[in-house]
Amino acid sequence: MKDFFAEFLKKTSYPFLSPSPQSQGAPQPPLEMPLPDDAALISLPAPETFSIPPVDLRTLIEQRRTLRRYADTPLTLEELSYLLWLTQGVKRVTARPATLRTVPSAGARHAFETFLLINRVQGLQPGLYRFAASRHALVHLSAPADIAERIFTATHNQEHVRLSAVTFLWVADTWRMAWRYVERSMRYLFLDAGHVCQNLYLAAESIGCGVCAIAAFEDEAMNAALELDGVDRFAIYLATVGKKEADQSSA
């Protein structure tokens, strides 16, 4: 194991990096995965229309904790919109072009797509969705009837996946990052995943929700459930979200 770590750190250090496709004139990858041809966009409430009472950042950080039990209360569509905005919201598209979002990313590559397993969100049917970040909208994806069970099984049967109102599934687009950072891009993808999930924890805390991040899942099974090849695109991180139970809210 120690040899593996040493080899990874060495081969992703600057002296060992290949010339980047960007430096060799390769076209920039798209800023987002293309939507299915038959995609029907589901508009989300505009982020600026959702307001919360003033909250102290230090208080949010200090009271945040991982939760694996949730109330049966569904999230509203406004609350889901708020969480999506604060984790992957596109504030502006630059002339480069690049997206400037509500989270940091190496070189503004923002190489993630947000998939959602919806269990209980007002106005949405349960199922698998994708966030179209540049349009701040959702797409209801075609998926097997047992998609929720497949994702639950791929997480080693973690019960909070079933109990959550929604599970966020972040998918890494390898080429979007590697176009500039080649071998070192794998470091940046995992660092960026941490930025996104921490925003989710704090945003959820501000609206009375809890979160449990998930890194323990079967990669092949999860990628198969999301119809990803596991190399060019792969599931990198998950997190369940739900309303706090009464005893948790008063803790």
VOBA-1610 file (N, C-alpha, C; in pm, whole numbers, padded with zeros to 5 digits, always signed):
BEGIN
Met+00083-00120+00000Met+00000+00000+00000Met+00087+00127+00000Lys+00191+00125+00081Lys+00280+00240+00088Lys+00344+00267-00048Asp+00380+00160-00119Asp+00439+00175-00252Asp+00340+00237-00350Phe+00213+00198-00338Phe+00110+00254-00425Phe+00097+00403-00403Phe+00090+00446-00275Phe+00078+00587-00244Phe+00197+00665-00298Ala+00316+00610-00277Ala+00437+00679-00322Ala+00437+00693-00474Glu+00393+00587-00543Glu+00391+00590-00690Glu+00290+00692-00740Phe+00172+00696-00677Phe+00070+00793-00719Phe+00120+00936-00701Leu+00176+00965-00586Leu+00224+01100-00560Leu+00336+01139-00655Lys+00422+01044-00684Lys+00533+01072-00776Lys+00483+01097-00917Lys+00399+01007-00968Lys+00355+01015-01108Lys+00258+01129-01133Thr+00201+01187-01026Thr+00113+01303-01045Thr+00180+01433-01001Ser+00312+01428-00981Ser+00386+01549-00948Ser+00432+01617-01078Tyr+00464+01744-01069Tyr+00491+01824-01190Tyr+00601+01770-01281Pro+00712+01717-01228Pro+00816+01669-01320Pro+00771+01554-01411Phe+00661+01486-01374Phe+00618+01368-01449Phe+00496+01393-01536Leu+00449+01517-01541Leu+00327+01544-01616Leu+00353+01546-01767Ser+00258+01491-01841Ser+00261+01496-01986Ser+00222+01636-02034Pro+00260+01671-02157Pro+00209+01797-02213Pro+00057+01794-02215Ser-00004+01902-02177Ser-00151+01902-02169Ser-00213+01913-02307Pro-00329+01851-02326Pro-00402+01870-02453Pro-00430+02018-02480Gln-00455+02095-02375Gln-00479+02238-02394Gln-00359+02304-02458Ser-00237+02274-02409Ser-00116+02337-02463Ser-00086+02292-02604Gln-00144+02179-02644Gln-00121+02127-02778Gln-00233+02164-02875Gly-00321+02251-02831Gly-00425+02302-02920Gly-00551+02219-02930Ala-00567+02118-02844Ala-00690+02038-02846Ala-00808+02124-02804Pro-00922+02106-02867Pro-01039+02187-02831Pro-01081+02160-02687Gln-01132+02264-02624Gln-01178+02251-02486Gln-01302+02162-02480Pro-01310+02075-02380Pro-01431+01994-02364Pro-01551+02083-02334Pro-01670+02034-02361Pro-01791+02112-02327Pro-01796+02142-02178Leu-01861+02251-02143Leu-01872+02292-02003Leu-01966+02202-01924Glu-02053+02131-01995Glu-02146+02038-01932Glu-02165+01916-02022Met-02206+01805-01961Met-02246+01690-02040Met-02368+01728-02124Pro-02373+01678-02247Pro-02493+01706-02328Pro-02616+01643-02265Leu-02728+01706-02285Leu-02855+01653-02235Leu-02909+01550-02333Pro-02988+01455-02287Pro-03052+01361-02379Pro-03134+01436-02484Asp-03141+01380-02605Asp-03212+01446-02715Asp-03357+01477-02679Asp-03419+01389-02603Asp-03560+01407-02570Asp-03580+01471-02434Ala-03475+01537-02383Ala-03482+01592-02248Ala-03587+01703-02238Ala-03671+01693-02137Ala-03767+01798-02106Ala-03719+01866-01978Leu-03683+01993-01988Leu-03631+02065-01872Leu-03742+02097-01772Ile-03711+02073-01646Ile-03800+02108-01536Ile-03741+02231-01469Ser-03805+02344-01486Ser-03751+02468-01431Ser-03751+02463-01278Leu-03645+02517-01220Leu-03635+02528-01075Leu-03660+02673-01034Pro-03712+02695-00915Pro-03728+02833-00867Pro-03596+02907-00872Ala-03599+03030-00916Ala-03478+03110-00926Ala-03413+03125-00789Pro-03281+03109-00780Pro-03214+03113-00649Pro-03242+03240-00570Glu-03253+03352-00639Glu-03271+03479-00567Glu-03409+03490-00502Thr-03502+03402-00540Thr-03636+03410-00481Thr-03645+03333-00349Phe-03543+03255-00315Phe-03547+03176-00192Phe-03464+03245-00086Ser-03529+03287+00021Ser-03458+03357+00127Ser-03469+03279+00257Ile-03366+03290+00339Ile-03366+03227+00470Ile-03334+03334+00573Pro-03371+03311+00698Pro-03335+03409+00802Pro-03184+03421+00811Pro-03134+03537+00852Pro-02989+03552+00868Pro-02933+03444+00959Val-02818+03391+00920Val-02757+03282+00996Val-02609+03311+01013Asp-02557+03280+01128Asp-02416+03303+01158Asp-02331+03188+01104Leu-02229+03218+01025Leu-02148+03114+00963Leu-02080+03027+01068Arg-02026+03089+01171Arg-01959+03010+01274Arg-02057+02912+01340Thr-02179+02959+01365Thr-02280+02871+01425Thr-02309+02753+01334Leu-02326+02779+01205Leu-02350+02671+01109Leu-02238+02568+01113Ile-02116+02615+01110Ile-02001+02523+01106Ile-01993+02442+01236Glu-02018+02508+01349Glu-02002+02439+01477Glu-02116+02341+01506Gln-02236+02368+01455Gln-02347+02277+01486Gln-02366+02171+01378Arg-02298+02184+01266Arg-02308+02084+01160Arg-02256+01948+01208Arg-02333+01844+01179Arg-02285+01710+01205Arg-02349+01615+01105Thr-02286+01503+01083Thr-02339+01405+00988Thr-02459+01335+01049Leu-02567+01325+00970Leu-02689+01258+01015Leu-02728+01147+00919Arg-02773+01037+00975Arg-02815+00922+00894Arg-02963+00889+00916Arg-03032+00965+00997Arg-03176+00950+01017Arg-03244+01081+00978Tyr-03355+01069+00906Tyr-03424+01188+00859Tyr-03574+01177+00886Ala-03638+01291+00898Ala-03783+01296+00911Ala-03847+01256+00778Asp-03976+01221+00784Asp-04048+01186+00661Asp-04088+01309+00580Thr-04067+01425+00635Thr-04105+01550+00569Thr-04032+01566+00436Pro-04104+01592+00327Pro-04036+01611+00199Pro-03966+01747+00192Leu-03867+01757+00106Leu-03810+01888+00073Leu-03904+01958-00023Thr-03907+02090-00016Thr-03979+02165-00118Thr-03890+02181-00240Leu-03952+02215-00352Leu-03873+02238-00473Leu-03782+02359-00455Glu-03827+02456-00378Glu-03745+02574-00350Glu-03620+02535-00270Glu-03637+02445-00174Glu-03522+02401-00094Glu-03423+02323-00179Leu-03471+02236-00267Leu-03381+02163-00355Leu-03307+02259-00448Ser-03379+02357-00501Ser-03317+02457-00587Ser-03205+02529-00514Tyr-03230+02565-00389Tyr-03132+02633-00304Tyr-03006+02548-00285Leu-03025+02419-00256Leu-02911+02329-00234Leu-02831+02310-00363Leu-02900+02298-00475Leu-02830+02283-00603Leu-02753+02410-00638Trp-02814+02525-00612Trp-02748+02652-00643Trp-02620+02668-00562Leu-02624+02634-00433Leu-02508+02656-00347Leu-02401+02547-00360Thr-02429+02442-00436Thr-02329+02337-00456Thr-02271+02336-00597Gln-02349+02377-00698Gln-02299+02377-00835Gln-02357+02489-00919Gly-02412+02591-00855Gly-02476+02698-00930Gly-02380+02774-01019Val-02424+02804-01140Val-02343+02880-01236Val-02378+03028-01223Lys-02282+03105-01173Lys-02303+03249-01156Lys-02282+03324-01288Arg-02184+03275-01367Arg-02153+03345-01491Arg-02073+03254-01582Val-02089+03272-01712Val-02006+03203-01811Val-01914+03308-01873Thr-01784+03287-01862Thr-01687+03385-01911Thr-01663+03367-02060Ala-01590+03462-02118Ala-01561+03458-02261Ala-01464+03347-02298Arg-01397+03288-02199Arg-01291+03189-02229Arg-01335+03071-02316Pro-01444+02996-02299Pro-01542+03010-02193Pro-01510+02921-02073Ala-01560+02962-01958Ala-01553+02882-01837Ala-01671+02922-01751Thr-01712+02833-01663Thr-01820+02866-01571Thr-01762+02910-01438Leu-01816+03018-01385Leu-01783+03062-01250Leu-01901+03022-01162Arg-01871+02940-01062Arg-01979+02879-00983Arg-01970+02918-00837Thr-02060+02862-00759Thr-02068+02895-00617Thr-01970+02814-00533Val-01889+02731-00597Val-01783+02655-00529Val-01653+02675-00605Pro-01538+02662-00538Pro-01411+02671-00610Pro-01381+02543-00686Ser-01302+02557-00791Ser-01257+02441-00868Ser-01123+02474-00932Ala-01037+02376-00941Ala-00905+02397-01002Ala-00920+02453-01142Gly-00862+02571-01164Gly-00866+02632-01297Gly-01004+02659-01350Ala-01105+02666-01261Ala-01245+02683-01301Ala-01288+02576-01400Arg-01234+02455-01383Arg-01272+02347-01474Arg-01410+02291-01441His-01447+02292-01314His-01580+02248-01271His-01623+02121-01346Ala-01552+02014-01314Ala-01567+01889-01390Ala-01669+01793-01330Phe-01774+01847-01268Phe-01876+01761-01207Phe-02012+01781-01271Glu-02087+01672-01271Glu-02230+01675-01300Glu-02302+01624-01176Thr-02416+01683-01145Thr-02493+01643-01028Thr-02613+01559-01071Phe-02611+01432-01030Phe-02726+01344-01046Phe-02800+01342-00913Leu-02929+01317-00917Leu-03011+01318-00796Leu-03103+01196-00795Leu-03099+01123-00685Leu-03199+01018-00663Leu-03306+01080-00573Ile-03421+01109-00632Ile-03528+01176-00560Ile-03620+01073-00496Asn-03638+01088-00366Asn-03736+01007-00294Asn-03857+01090-00253Arg-03830+01207-00191Arg-03940+01290-00139Arg-03908+01437-00161Val-03949+01489-00275Val-03939+01632-00304Val-04073+01674-00363Gln-04135+01774-00304Gln-04267+01817-00350Gln-04263+01856-00497Gly-04359+01804-00573Gly-04370+01840-00713Gly-04288+01755-00807Leu-04207+01661-00754Leu-04125+01574-00839Leu-04159+01428-00814Gln-04169+01352-00921Gln-04186+01208-00908Gln-04056+01146-00857Pro-04063+01044-00774Pro-03940+00973-00735Pro-03870+00920-00859Gly-03737+00919-00854Gly-03661+00868-00967Gly-03525+00935-00977Leu-03461+00916-01092Leu-03327+00967-01116Leu-03334+01094-01202Tyr-03265+01196-01157Tyr-03264+01325-01226Tyr-03120+01372-01247Arg-03106+01471-01335Arg-02977+01537-01351Arg-02998+01688-01347Phe-02903+01756-01283Phe-02909+01902-01274Phe-02842+01962-01396Ala-02917+02040-01472Ala-02861+02116-01584Ala-02819+02251-01528Ala-02695+02259-01482Ala-02651+02372-01400Ala-02659+02505-01475Ser-02620+02507-01602Ser-02617+02633-01675Ser-02757+02691-01697Arg-02858+02605-01687Arg-02996+02650-01704Arg-03073+02650-01572His-03009+02608-01468His-03071+02592-01337His-03205+02520-01351Ala-03195+02399-01402Ala-03314+02317-01428Ala-03279+02171-01404Leu-03382+02089-01399Leu-03364+01946-01383Leu-03409+01872-01508Val-03353+01753-01526Val-03399+01662-01630Val-03431+01530-01563His-03551+01479-01583His-03590+01348-01531His-03535+01243-01627Leu-03441+01162-01580Leu-03373+01067-01666Leu-03450+00937-01678Ser-03439+00876-01794Ser-03493+00742-01811Ser-03405+00646-01733Ala-03465+00567-01646Ala-03389+00476-01561Ala-03475+00355-01530Pro-03412+00243-01496Pro-03489+00123-01460Pro-03580+00150-01341Ala-03690+00075-01333Ala-03786+00095-01224Ala-03723+00073-01087Asp-03618-00008-01082Asp-03553-00038-00954Asp-03426+00044-00932Ile-03417+00162-00993Ile-03295+00242-00983Ile-03262+00275-00838Ala-03362+00305-00756Ala-03336+00338-00615Ala-03274+00219-00543Glu-03324+00099-00573Glu-03269-00021-00510Glu-03126-00047-00558Arg-03100-00022-00684Arg-02964-00042-00738Arg-02864+00051-00669Ile-02903+00175-00652Ile-02813+00270-00587Ile-02796+00234-00440Phe-02904+00197-00373Phe-02896+00152-00234Phe-02801+00033-00221Thr-02815-00066-00307Thr-02729-00184-00302Thr-02584-00147-00329Ala-02560-00056-00421Ala-02423-00015-00454Ala-02355+00058-00339Thr-02433+00111-00246Thr-02374+00179-00129Thr-02356+00082-00012His-02352-00047-00041His-02341-00149+00064His-02461-00143+00159Asn-02578-00116+00101Asn-02705-00118+00175Asn-02708-00018+00291Gln-02661+00102+00266Gln-02668+00206+00368Gln-02812+00260+00375Glu-02876+00236+00488Glu-03019+00259+00500Glu-03058+00405+00480His-02968+00499+00510His-03005+00640+00496His-03028+00680+00350Val-02980+00598+00255Val-03011+00624+00114Val-03161+00607+00092Arg-03219+00507+00158Arg-03364+00486+00147Arg-03443+00590+00226Leu-03387+00636+00337Leu-03459+00727+00426Leu-03451+00872+00381Ser-03356+00905+00295Ser-03332+01044+00258Ser-03444+01098+00169Ala-03457+01231+00170Ala-03546+01295+00074Ala-03483+01293-00065Val-03351+01310-00069Val-03278+01309-00196Val-03134+01268-00169Thr-03079+01195-00262Thr-02936+01162-00258Thr-02867+01232-00373Phe-02766+01312-00341Phe-02683+01377-00442Phe-02576+01277-00487Leu-02559+01265-00618Leu-02456+01178-00674Leu-02370+01261-00769Trp-02249+01291-00729Trp-02162+01374-00813Trp-02079+01286-00905Val-02083+01322-01032Val-02014+01246-01137Val-01899+01331-01191Ala-01781+01272-01194Ala-01663+01341-01246Ala-01650+01319-01396Asp-01628+01427-01468Asp-01598+01423-01612Asp-01447+01437-01625Thr-01379+01324-01640Thr-01232+01321-01633Thr-01168+01412-01736Trp-01215+01409-01858Trp-01151+01484-01966Trp-01161+01635-01945Arg-01270+01679-01884Arg-01287+01822-01859Arg-01175+01877-01771Met-01126+01795-01677Met-01015+01836-01591Met-00880+01801-01656Ala-00870+01682-01716Ala-00742+01636-01771Ala-00698+01717-01892Trp-00791+01781-01961Trp-00756+01866-02076Trp-00650+01969-02039Arg-00656+02015-01915Arg-00555+02112-01870Arg-00451+02049-01778Tyr-00491+01959-01691Tyr-00403+01917-01582Tyr-00351+01773-01595Val-00382+01707-01703Val-00333+01570-01734Val-00328+01482-01610Glu-00214+01420-01582Glu-00209+01322-01472Glu-00247+01382-01336Arg-00216+01509-01317Arg-00245+01572-01188Arg-00395+01595-01167Ser-00471+01584-01273Ser-00614+01613-01265Ser-00686+01523-01165Met-00637+01399-01146Met-00705+01310-01053Met-00700+01364-00911Arg-00589+01429-00875Arg-00583+01493-00743Arg-00692+01600-00731Tyr-00703+01681-00836Tyr-00792+01796-00830Tyr-00939+01754-00827Leu-00972+01646-00896Leu-01111+01600-00895Leu-01155+01566-00753Phe-01072+01495-00680Phe-01110+01455-00545Phe-01108+01574-00448Leu-01016+01668-00469Leu-01017+01790-00388Leu-01146+01869-00414Asp-01182+01883-00539Asp-01301+01960-00574Asp-01427+01896-00518Ala-01431+01762-00511Ala-01547+01694-00456Ala-01569+01735-00310Gly-01460+01754-00237Gly-01470+01799-00099Gly-01529+01938-00089His-01490+02027-00180His-01545+02162-00180His-01697+02158-00196Val-01743+02079-00292Val-01885+02073-00323Val-01964+02017-00205Cys-01916+01908-00148Cys-01991+01843-00040Cys-01995+01929+00086Gln-01888+02001+00115Gln-01889+02089+00232Gln-01994+02199+00214Asn-02006+02252+00092Asn-02111+02351+00068Asn-02249+02291+00094Leu-02267+02165+00054Leu-02396+02099+00077Leu-02424+02087+00225Tyr-02326+02048+00304Tyr-02344+02035+00448Tyr-02391+02168+00509Leu-02324+02276+00472Leu-02356+02406+00532Leu-02488+02461+00481Ala-02514+02445+00352Ala-02641+02492+00296Ala-02757+02415+00358Ala-02742+02284+00372Ala-02848+02202+00431Ala-02872+02240+00576Glu-02765+02265+00649Glu-02778+02304+00790Glu-02858+02433+00803Ser-02844+02522+00708Ser-02911+02651+00716Ser-03062+02642+00695Ile-03112+02528+00643Ile-03256+02511+00621Ile-03312+02392+00699Gly-03243+02354+00806Gly-03294+02249+00893Gly-03284+02109+00837Cys-03186+02087+00751Cys-03164+01954+00694Cys-03033+01896+00744Gly-03022+01764+00735Gly-02898+01696+00766Gly-02842+01629+00643Val-02715+01595+00649Val-02643+01536+00535Val-02556+01422+00586Cys-02541+01321+00502Cys-02439+01218+00527Cys-02365+01192+00396Ala-02238+01229+00393Ala-02154+01204+00276Ala-02123+01055+00266Ile-02112+01005+00143Ile-02087+00863+00119Ile-01971+00847+00022Ala-01864+00786+00070Ala-01754+00748-00018Ala-01745+00596-00031Ala-01817+00524+00056Ala-01814+00378+00056Ala-01923+00326-00037Phe-01886+00299-00160Phe-01979+00239-00255Phe-01901+00155-00355Glu-01971+00060-00415Glu-01911-00025-00516Glu-01905+00053-00647Asp-01785+00084-00691Asp-01769+00171-00808Asp-01836+00115-00933Glu-01811-00010-00963Glu-01867-00067-01086Glu-02019-00068-01082Ala-02075-00106-00968Ala-02221-00111-00958Ala-02282+00029-00966Met-02219+00127-00901Met-02272+00263-00905Met-02262+00322-01045Asn-02148+00303-01109Asn-02132+00355-01245Asn-02230+00288-01341Ala-02252+00160-01323Ala-02348+00089-01409Ala-02489+00143-01388Ala-02526+00170-01263Ala-02659+00222-01234Ala-02681+00358-01301Leu-02574+00439-01309Leu-02583+00572-01369Leu-02546+00574-01516Glu-02518+00455-01570Glu-02481+00439-01712Glu-02355+00519-01746Leu-02253+00503-01661Leu-02123+00568-01681Leu-02020+00461-01713Asp-01916+00500-01790Asp-01816+00400-01827Asp-01713+00374-01718Gly-01710+00459-01615Gly-01619+00436-01504Gly-01479+00489-01525Val-01451+00547-01641Val-01319+00602-01670Val-01333+00748-01715Asp-01396+00768-01830Asp-01418+00905-01877Asp-01514+00980-01785Arg-01611+00907-01731Arg-01703+00962-01633Arg-01727+00858-01526Phe-01724+00901-01401Phe-01743+00805-01292Phe-01803+00874-01170Ala-01875+00798-01090Ala-01929+00848-00964Ala-01814+00869-00867Ile-01802+00991-00815Ile-01688+01024-00730Ile-01728+01040-00583Tyr-01854+01082-00556Tyr-01894+01112-00419Tyr-02046+01119-00416Leu-02105+01080-00303Leu-02248+01085-00284Leu-02279+01152-00151Ala-02402+01197-00135Ala-02446+01250-00006Ala-02597+01243+00002Thr-02647+01189+00114Thr-02791+01190+00138Thr-02830+01318+00211Val-02955+01360+00187Val-03007+01483+00248Val-03151+01458+00291Gly-03185+01509+00407Gly-03323+01501+00452Gly-03349+01598+00565Lys-03476+01623+00591Lys-03513+01710+00702Lys-03477+01643+00834Lys-03431+01724+00929Lys-03398+01671+01061Lys-03524+01628+01135Glu-03509+01521+01213Glu-03615+01482+01304Glu-03623+01583+01419Ala-03735+01584+01490Ala-03756+01685+01594Ala-03647+01683+01699Asp-03603+01564+01743Asp-03502+01558+01847Asp-03366+01604+01797Gln-03343+01589+01665Gln-03215+01637+01608Gln-03217+01788+01595Ser-03332+01844+01560Ser-03342+01989+01541Ser-03319+02063+01671Ser-03357+02001+01782Ser-03343+02069+01910Ser-03210+02039+01977Ala-03127+01953+01912Ala-02998+01914+01972Ala-02901+02032+01969
//
